[in-house]
Amino acid sequence: MSSTTVVIGSRVGLHARPASVFAHAVAECGITVMLTDAAGSTINAGSILGVLAMGISYQDVITLSSDDEGSEPVLASLAELLGRELDKP
């Protein structure tokens, strides 16, 4: 299992547009990625509704993980994405 911890960089957190951008990136990566929040709740990160339901805010710390082989570079790329401002078109 591979995992990485991320601090959310989008000022609006993972709401609306940032959640959509992130979930689409996960869906396109071809592996199963799980998202775990600080409270320990875990969802499939490719689900926009699941990401929205987590209520993740700016500077919250989350963990991305995957059991898929070769997932390390994908998780690193997704972590970099989440560290940026995603609420701008």
C-alpha positions, -999 to +999 in steps of 0.1 A: +000+000+000+012+035-009+000+066+009+008+103+011-003+131+034-016+163+019-024+198+031-053+213+011-042+244-007-074+256-023-089+284-003-124+271-006-113+236+003-126+206-017-160+221-026-177+224-060-151+231-086-120+219-067-138+186-058-147+181-095-112+189-107-097+165-082-122+136-087-118+138-125-080+137-121-084+106-099-108+089-124-083+095-152-053+081-134-065+045-138-059+033-102-082+032-071-074+061-048-088+064-013-091+096+006-090+097+044-097+128+064-084+137+099-113+121+116-105+088+099-134+087+074-124+071+041-140+074+006-132+065-030-115+097-042-129+093-077-164+101-064-173+138-067-202+133-043-180+114-018-153+142-019-180+169-014-196+149+015-162+149+033-165+187+038-127+192+035-116+228+041-086+249+033-054+236+051-071+204+063-047+175+063-059+144+044-043+111+033-044+096-002-037+059-005-038+031-030-032-006-030-025-006-068+010-014-080+030+016-092+007+041-075+035+062-058+040+086-088+002+090-092-003+098-055+025+123-057+009+140-087-025+141-070-009+155-038+007+183-058-027+190-074-044+193-040-017+216-027-026+242-053-054+267-057-081+247-076-110+271-074-100+293-104-111+285-139 
